[in-house]
Amino acid sequence: MFGGQNMQQMMKQMKKMQSQVQSEQAAIAETEYTGAAPSDMVTVKFNGDHEMLDMQIKPELIDPEDPDELSDMILVAVNDALKKLEADTEKRMGQFAPKGMGGF
């Protein structure tokens, strides 16, 4: 099986990796991700915990006769921000996944 020295070395490496994972998770949580609809008509900001922090809507987009356009632009901006968040999470955390395993 494992020798005492090998097991200690392995435990040391695991603790180091756990510390790195926690550090990356904290960095992601503190990062702000901005998404935007075309022409920045709607912009949204999320933190790494998937909480929306802010939404800005250009006044010219608000048309009482066409509420669907506003809804569509909000959806585009939110999805854009969430895609950026997920891509950053995969980039940062993927390095800790065993080879051949998917992301987080």
Secondary structure, 3 states (H helix, E strand, C coil): CCCHHHHHHHHHHHHHHHHHHHHHHHHHHHCEEEEECHHHCEEEEEECCCCEEEEEECHHHCCCCCHHHHHHHHHHHHHHHHHHHHHHHHHHHHHHCCCCCCCC
